Amino acid sequence: MSAPIRIAPSILSADFSKLGEEVRAIDEAGADWIHCDVMDGHFVPNITFGPDVLKAIRPHSAKFFDVHLMISPVDAYVEAFAKAGADLISFHVEAGRHPHRTLQAIRAQGKQAGIVLNPGTPASLVEPLLDSVDLILLMTVNPGFGGQSFIRSVLPKIAQVRALIGERPIALEIDGGATAETAPLAVQAGADVLVAGSAVFKGGPSAYAGNIAAIRKAAEAARGDWV
């Protein structure tokens, strides 16, 4: 049976002046996961926040914290993000030479582990890691900034990774440009976790529930789920 569609609003698009309130708002609006994009200004051309900010917002929601590390090196920071409240930590295969070691470090902290592929990285790189991950995240924009347009050429790679996953209990997540228009494409290709930033946070807190519901409805309809 297919996993349920999960919507993971990215707080990269939130109002950082009131981040705790924003986390509570998307929780109450129906978010399944809270997606936390960590950028270092080195691996990607932007800087967001570190473990202390994650620790500060953790009490504002009991939802699953999906922490996406766009940093290099990764291993030195795994423990800090785990202790700050991450439920799952994912990292880019492009960010280090020893992904198995990083996955082991994440699991040693008692956390779920994920790997991330940039749009230009081939699906084949996930094969040696399939029995060590809980999630595979495929970037549908180039990492570093919110508000970018969905790269449709990634759709065949989503299907390739879904085929590689087979019956394994691995979530397949996409990140970048997810809207009510593009989410169905990703779901039809095999994604079951949708990271959405601008499409969720547009319009302010009063619009969050409607924005999340619109993405969910479109995605579930595309897959043939009951809506």
C-alpha positions in Angstrom: 0.0 0.0 0.0 1.3 3.5 -0.8 2.4 5.7 2.0 0.1 8.7 2.7 1.0 12.0 1.1 2.8 14.2 3.7 3.1 17.9 3.3 6.3 19.4 4.9 6.2 23.2 4.9 9.7 24.7 4.7 10.3 27.3 7.4 12.8 28.9 5.0 9.8 30.8 3.7 8.5 31.8 7.2 8.8 35.1 8.9 12.0 34.7 10.8 11.2 37.6 13.2 8.5 35.3 14.7 9.7 31.8 13.9 8.2 30.1 16.8 4.7 31.5 16.0 5.1 30.5 12.4 5.9 26.9 13.4 2.9 26.8 15.6 0.8 28.2 12.8 1.7 25.7 10.2 1.3 22.9 12.7 -2.2 24.0 13.4 -2.9 24.5 9.7 -2.3 20.8 9.0 1.4 20.4 8.3 2.5 16.7 8.6 6.2 17.5 9.0 8.2 20.7 9.7 11.0 21.0 7.1 14.1 22.8 8.3 16.5 24.0 5.7 20.0 24.5 7.1 22.4 26.4 4.8 26.0 27.3 5.5 27.0 29.8 2.8 29.7 27.3 1.7 27.9 24.3 0.2 25.1 26.5 -1.0 25.1 30.3 -1.6 23.0 31.2 1.4 23.1 31.1 5.2 20.0 30.2 7.3 20.3 29.0 10.9 22.1 26.5 13.1 21.3 24.1 16.0 20.5 26.8 18.5 17.6 28.1 16.4 16.3 24.6 15.9 16.4 24.1 19.6 14.5 27.3 20.2 11.7 26.4 17.8 11.4 22.7 18.8 9.0 23.3 21.8 6.6 25.0 19.4 5.5 21.8 17.7 5.3 18.1 18.4 5.3 17.4 14.7 8.1 15.5 12.9 11.1 17.7 12.4 12.7 17.0 9.0 16.1 18.7 9.1 17.8 19.1 5.7 21.5 19.9 6.0 22.8 21.8 3.0 26.3 22.1 4.6 29.8 20.7 4.2 31.3 19.1 6.1 28.3 17.3 7.7 29.6 14.8 10.3 30.8 17.4 12.7 27.3 18.8 13.1 25.2 15.7 13.3 25.2 15.4 17.1 24.3 19.1 17.6 21.3 19.0 15.3 20.2 15.7 16.8 20.3 17.1 20.3 18.6 20.3 19.1 15.5 18.3 18.2 15.7 16.8 14.7 13.7 13.7 14.1 15.3 13.0 10.8 18.5 14.4 9.4 19.2 14.4 5.7 22.4 15.4 3.9 23.6 15.8 0.4 25.7 13.0 -1.2 27.6 15.7 -2.9 28.7 17.2 0.4 31.1 14.4 1.5 33.1 11.4 0.5 31.8 8.9 3.0 28.0 8.9 3.1 27.8 5.5 4.8 29.8 7.0 7.7 27.5 10.0 7.9 24.4 7.7 7.9 26.0 5.7 10.7 26.6 8.9 12.7 23.0 9.9 12.4 21.6 6.6 13.4 24.0 6.5 16.3 22.2 9.5 17.6 18.9 7.6 17.5 17.6 9.6 14.5 16.2 8.7 11.1 18.6 9.3 8.3 18.1 10.6 4.8 20.2 11.4 1.7 19.7 14.2 -0.8 20.5 14.5 -4.5 20.8 17.7 -6.4 18.9 18.1 -9.7 22.0 17.2 -11.7 23.1 14.2 -9.6 22.2 10.8 -11.1 19.7 8.5 -9.4 22.3 5.6 -9.4 24.1 7.2 -6.5 21.4 6.1 -4.1 21.8 2.4 -4.9 24.6 1.6 -2.5 22.8 3.4 0.3 19.3 2.0 0.0 19.5 -0.3 3.0 20.8 2.4 5.2 18.3 5.2 4.7 14.8 6.1 5.9 14.3 8.9 3.3 15.6 10.0 -0.1 15.1 13.7 -0.9 15.4 14.8 -4.5 15.9 18.5 -5.1 13.5 19.9 -7.7 15.4 23.2 -7.6 19.0 24.0 -7.2 19.6 24.3 -3.5 20.3 27.6 -1.7 17.2 29.8 -2.1 13.4 29.6 -1.7 10.9 30.7 -4.3 12.5 29.0 -7.3 10.6 27.3 -10.1 10.1 23.5 -10.2 12.6 21.8 -12.5 10.5 19.3 -14.5 13.4 17.4 -15.9 13.8 15.9 -12.4 10.5 14.0 -12.8 12.1 10.9 -14.6 14.6 10.7 -11.8 11.8 10.6 -9.2 10.4 7.6 -11.1 13.8 6.0 -11.2 14.4 6.3 -7.5 10.9 5.0 -6.7 11.7 1.9 -8.8 15.0 1.5 -6.9 13.2 1.8 -3.6 10.9 -1.0 -4.5 9.1 -2.4 -1.4 11.6 -0.9 1.1 10.0 1.4 3.7 11.8 4.5 2.4 10.1 7.9 2.1 10.6 9.7 -1.2 10.6 13.5 -0.8 10.9 16.3 -3.2 12.0 19.9 -2.3 11.6 23.0 -4.5 8.8 24.7 -6.3 6.1 22.5 -5.0 2.6 24.0 -5.6 -0.9 22.7 -6.2 0.1 22.6 -9.9 3.5 20.9 -9.6 2.8 18.5 -6.7 0.6 16.2 -8.7 3.5 15.7 -11.2 5.9 14.7 -8.4 3.3 12.4 -6.9 2.5 10.7 -10.2 6.3 10.1 -10.6 6.5 8.5 -7.1 7.0 11.1 -4.4 5.1 10.8 -1.2 6.6 13.7 0.9 6.2 17.3 -0.5 8.3 20.1 0.8 6.5 23.4 0.1 7.8 26.9 1.1 6.4 29.9 -0.7 3.2 28.0 -1.7 2.4 27.4 2.0 3.5 30.7 3.5 2.0 33.0 0.9 -0.9 35.2 2.3 0.1 35.0 5.9 -1.1 32.7 8.8 -4.8 32.9 7.9 -4.0 31.4 4.5 -1.8 28.5 5.7 -4.5 25.9 6.2 -6.1 26.6 2.8 -2.7 26.5 1.1 -1.7 23.2 2.6 -5.1 21.7 1.9 -4.9 22.8 -1.8 -1.5 21.1 -2.3 -2.7 18.0 -0.5 -6.0 17.8 -2.5 -4.2 18.2 -5.8 -1.6 15.6 -4.9 -4.0 13.0 -3.6 -6.3 13.4 -6.6 -3.3 12.9 -8.9 -2.5 9.6 -7.2 -6.1 8.5 -7.0 -6.4 8.7 -3.2 -9.8 9.5 -1.7 -10.1 13.3 -1.5 
